Amino acid sequence: MKVSYDKLWKILIDKKMKKYQLREQAHISSNSVAKLSKDEFVSMEILMKICETLECNIGDVCEFVKDEGSTNA
């Protein structure tokens, strides 16, 4: 399984917010934003800060997707 933050980017578009504005308002590092941009795992603390800033739940910003060729059921 891998993680996708496509929902997060859609929320930012809807709110007319740039990534740097999210970084500043959520008080997260540019490294964390870079990881999010690459669909890499970040800590729950980072996700919590994002959810608090955007006033949403974790399922609104990320989801797990099946890897291509994965045999896990």
C-alpha positions, 0 to 999 in steps of 0.5 A: 500500500502507498499513500496519496495526498491528492485530496489535500491538493484538491482542498488547497485548490478549493480554498485558493491556498498555496503550499507555502501558505499551508506550511506557514499556517500549519507550522510544518517544515518545507521538508514535510511539504516536499514529502507530501508532494512526493506521496511519501509518508509523514508523521501523524503529528504533521497530518494533525496540524494540516487537518486542524489548519484546514478544519477537516479530518484525516480522510479528507487529506489522504488515502491509501492506494494499492500498489501496482502489482501488489498481491495483498488482499 
